């Protein structure tokens, strides 16, 4: 299993289970389009769950390549640099910034 799939399939759901308030803080669906790995959605509209694939009307879509997402998983501070370099995009920067609580 790739590091990206492992994060979305195992680590992120466990973080949500351990810290239910994380989902309440976000309160929206954030879709992750990871080129070379797949699409997952963190859906915090009614509780917190991670689903593989897109959902209707996500509040934010985060897009990058798998290699860059793996860098972010290793060092969450890389997200800022990748965003500034245009290698990471987000349709709602405010929602994307809330991911620091989950990635950090």
C-alpha positions as CSV (number, residue, x, y, z in Angstrom):
1,X,0.0,0.0,0.0
2,X,1.4,3.4,-0.9
3,X,2.0,6.0,1.8
4,X,-0.8,8.1,0.3
5,X,-3.4,5.3,0.5
6,X,-2.2,4.3,3.9
7,X,-2.7,7.8,5.2
8,X,-6.3,8.1,3.8
9,X,-7.4,4.5,4.5
10,X,-5.9,4.0,7.9
11,X,-4.2,7.0,9.6
12,X,-6.7,9.7,8.9
13,X,-9.8,7.6,9.9
14,X,-8.0,6.7,13.2
15,X,-7.2,10.4,13.9
16,X,-10.8,11.3,13.4
17,X,-11.9,8.4,15.7
18,X,-9.4,9.5,18.4
19,X,-10.3,13.2,18.1
20,X,-13.9,13.7,17.2
21,X,-13.6,17.5,17.6
22,X,-11.4,17.7,14.5
23,X,-14.4,17.0,12.3
24,X,-16.5,19.6,14.1
25,X,-13.8,22.2,13.6
26,X,-13.8,21.6,9.8
27,X,-17.5,21.2,9.3
28,X,-17.1,20.7,5.5
29,X,-16.1,18.1,2.9
30,X,-12.5,18.4,1.6
31,X,-11.7,16.4,-1.5
32,X,-8.1,15.3,-2.2
33,X,-7.2,14.7,-5.8
34,X,-3.8,13.0,-5.6
35,X,-2.5,12.5,-9.1
36,X,-0.9,9.0,-9.4
37,X,-2.7,7.7,-6.2
38,X,-6.4,8.5,-6.4
39,X,-9.2,10.6,-4.9
40,X,-10.3,10.6,-1.3
41,X,-12.7,12.9,0.6
42,X,-12.6,13.9,4.2
43,X,-16.3,14.5,4.9
44,X,-16.9,16.4,8.1
45,X,-20.4,17.7,7.3
46,X,-22.1,15.1,9.5
47,X,-19.4,13.7,11.7
48,X,-16.1,12.8,10.3
49,X,-15.4,10.1,7.8
50,X,-13.0,9.4,5.0
51,X,-14.4,8.0,1.7
52,X,-12.5,6.9,-1.4
53,X,-13.6,9.0,-4.3
54,X,-15.3,12.4,-4.7
55,X,-18.5,13.6,-3.0
56,X,-21.1,16.1,-4.2
57,X,-20.3,19.7,-3.6
58,X,-17.0,19.5,-1.6
59,X,-16.2,22.7,0.3
60,X,-12.6,22.5,-0.9
61,X,-10.6,20.5,-3.5
62,X,-7.0,20.0,-2.7
63,X,-4.9,18.8,-5.7
64,X,-1.3,17.6,-6.0
65,X,0.8,14.8,-7.2
66,X,1.5,11.7,-5.1
67,X,5.1,12.5,-4.7
68,X,4.3,16.0,-3.3
69,X,1.6,14.6,-0.9
70,X,4.2,12.1,0.4
71,X,6.5,15.1,1.1
72,X,3.7,16.8,3.0
73,X,3.0,13.6,5.1
74,X,6.7,13.5,6.0
75,X,6.9,17.2,6.8
76,X,3.6,19.1,6.9
77,X,5.5,22.4,6.7
78,X,6.2,21.5,3.1
79,X,2.6,22.3,2.2
80,X,3.2,26.1,2.3
81,X,6.2,25.8,0.0
82,X,4.5,23.5,-2.4
83,X,1.5,25.8,-2.5
84,X,3.7,28.8,-3.3
85,X,5.5,26.8,-6.0
86,X,2.1,25.9,-7.6
87,X,2.5,22.2,-6.9
88,X,-0.3,22.1,-4.4
89,X,-3.7,23.8,-5.1
90,X,-6.8,24.4,-3.0
91,X,-10.1,25.8,-4.1
92,X,-10.8,27.2,-0.6
93,X,-7.6,28.3,1.2
94,X,-9.4,28.8,4.6
95,X,-10.6,25.2,4.7
96,X,-7.3,24.0,3.4
97,X,-5.5,25.8,6.3
98,X,-7.6,23.8,8.8
99,X,-5.9,20.7,7.6
100,X,-2.8,21.7,9.7
101,X,-4.7,20.3,12.7
102,X,-5.0,16.9,11.0
103,X,-1.6,16.7,9.3
104,X,0.5,18.1,12.2
